[in-house]
Amino acid sequence: MNGKNWLDVLTDGQIMRDWFSLIAHFFLGIAYFGFLSAGFSTAIGLSIVLIGIPLLLFMLGSTRTLAAMDRRLFGAILDIETDEVAEDVDTQGANLGERLGMFFGSGTTWLSLVYLLLKLPIGIFAFMASMFILPLLMIEVLILAPLTIDMRLITVRALHWTAVGLHRFPGVLLPSGKRKRPRDISRLETTESTEPQYYIDDDGELLVKRKF
């Protein structure tokens, strides 16, 4: 946002990204709350007849996946770099009981659940903030901006800070995993040759060169 005048911020698309992220917080928060409430209540209620055990496993795995997807989604909307959520379990080859134990014993599972549940109150606040800032932005643009061409619009910065802050605030709950860089093999050199090397001695005989 630094170094941009009011013409820049009105045309670079950042306002729409910030405002859309606030609205998305609200609707996704409602969707997450409804999905988690219905899914976990049904799974726990059916667990006594064993039908709910696979459903409970699905809900635990979905909770982790949704939290990671939400982080990437809002990072992409706001066009800011966001670390991926660290994966602390490896369920490949594990049976039903082992997978349940891994998910129940993983802190990422419960932090992901808290993260998604926080999206509803955050979404309500984000929706109220977007409705409050938007008319102020219009007033500032229509009245004040043409009078001071070099002015940095206060409401634009407030909108951006609010959007970024509401994205990063719940994100501190989730463990971050740095992205692995691909291994650079361009500098790898073969130090040993698999082909035998020959030389001619003083008597004119062809001999194999020994390796030391």
Buried (B, 14 or more C-beta within 10 A) or exposed (E): BEEBBBEBBBEEEBBEBBBBBBBBBBEBBBBBBEBBEEBBEBBEEBEEEEEBBBBBBEBBBBBBEBBBEBBEBBBEBBEEEBBBBEEBBEBEEEEEEEBBEBBEEBEBBBBBBEBBBBBBEBBBBBBEBBEEBBEBBEEBBEEBBEEEEEEBBEBBBBBBEBBBEBBBEBBEBBBEEEEEEEEEEEEEEEEEEEEEEEEEEEEEEEEEEEEE
